[in-house]
């Protein structure tokens, strides 16, 4: 049995579908990962599941008036949350037969429909909420009974959980609940201790506790203290005819639950420490232990094997996050040695976890809308999924948590573009924009991630893909080899050049994703060509000087190189070159690899920070048109009313 679908209307961020979207999410039976920025609605999805299914920890869950969706100053008066479970085994169907729904295709499902309404306050009292959960779509079936509740509770691991406390001995501890629900616990409540033969070791847990109590009670230390309390003190307190005596015991009674609540689970010390010594271990590994314990119960039980985890990365370093993600994927996708698979629904803010997962398992949440990224949901092809599984890393996975994404093809753009945006008062940081550097290959794979298969659906996250036109200006013929292939502007007609650019754009753009093709040649050339010539000349001069000193310029060397560069730039600027020729001369050292593009970008960013090379709208208006288009898309200015 697994959770097939969760729907909700007027629950927190999810509205009624008119002004704000409803929640309507189809889940896979395996791993489901919710990604997206903070306050997008990920926790609300998990809380919706908890509200309708409840949890195995028997925590108190109830709806509050603040759970009702609010638009402006108007709060909804009613809401519903509906969970549909499918894939029930014959035994599970038999246990809940009166609550089942029969589908048109002959299959059966179990649908729980929670409906709630706000009751107006009276005499200044706080508003209260009335809620009822019934079976059937739209809640047209009988009210949910205990048999259903015992079968469909989800296991929930809250964010920033205190795993050590959860696994410590205490009343209703989580460990006691897990032990009590284990499939082999049946019969352990029987006391099989034989007082007539106290040396015989019982087989059941309650019998073993009675065995331990019996023999500990006869220990000299325990017996001596007990006798001293009774004879020296309690006897003196007792009135005539009263019997007042004490007994030292491990557990107050021999019920199985009381015994299980005495157990604790902890990690053994590291290898160089004696195993019997107590040793505090870190939060991360204790959280991993807690998850492992829950998975034991889920893999062995007969009830709903649904694990809800918020931020499994809590307290885990990136490498351990990857190990946890691999384990969850394994347990959710296959039956291992007779164990059943576990359905996992988790939310995360970790690029490491997102990078390690198959993109098909991800659902991006943005402004209360869910966008599954599985096969058939995006414009990604099967080969794209395979490519991205191999090559996406934690740095690139930032795109799943951004408000805007700039996809570039080299380190120079990745280093310099954010600095240009900041200098133009369009800071990527302020707008929540992430840079994804895909190198020389793969741009079109990444570009399709956030495009929906249905063109009518637009994911509201702007994406700008920056790529070079790859046609050399004729002004650079002095140092670019002429080949038999079409390579220079003069090899193309205007129509052919337009078609080339159009082909690059249409190959990848759609929805909120645009492709910005350089106007003339490369990123650096175009900056020099369209108004940032002095900036690029000086940055390239510093990069050339750095290369001669093994990329290490001290402050004195940098000042000297920059002074010479300014003088050379003044002479070059007044030499009467055309814009294309001037840009070609500036770019030549980069093409001939006399300077590193990445180092040049670093120096250009450094120079921009001085604000001596332009700032604000003045600098923006001097950028190449394709960069202006990209920045306008990623960092739009608010419209003036």
Secondary structure, DSSP 8 states (H G I E B T S, - for coil): -EEEEEEEESBTT---SSSS--EEEE--SSEEEEE-STTSSHHHHHHHHHHHH-BTT-------GGGB-EETTEE-SEEEEEEEEE---HHHHHHTGGGEEE-TTS-EEEEEEEEEEEE---TT---EEEEEEEESGGG-S-B--HHHHHHH-BEEE-TT--HHHHTSS-TT-HHHHHHHHSTT-TTTTS----GGGTTS--SSHHHHHHHHHHHHHTSHHHHHHHHHHIIIIIHHH--TT--------SSSS--HHHHHTT--------TTS-TTS-----HHHHHHHHHHHHHHHHHH-SS--EEEEE-TTTT--HHHHHHHHHHHHHHHHS--TT----EEEEE---HHHHHHS-GGGEEEEETTEEEE-STTTBS--HHHHHHHHHH--TTGGGGGG-SEEEEESSHHHHHHHHHHHHHTT--HHHHTEEEEE-TTS-HHHHHTTT-BSSTT---S-EEEEEE----B-GGGTTTS---SS--BGGGS-HHHHHHHHHHHHHHH-BTTEEEEE-SSS-HHHHHHHTT-HHHHHHHHHHHHHHHHTTT---HHHHHHHHHHHHHHHHHHHTS---HHHHHHHHHHHHHTTSS-HHHHHHHHHHHHTTTSS--HHHHHTTS-HHHHHHHHHHS------
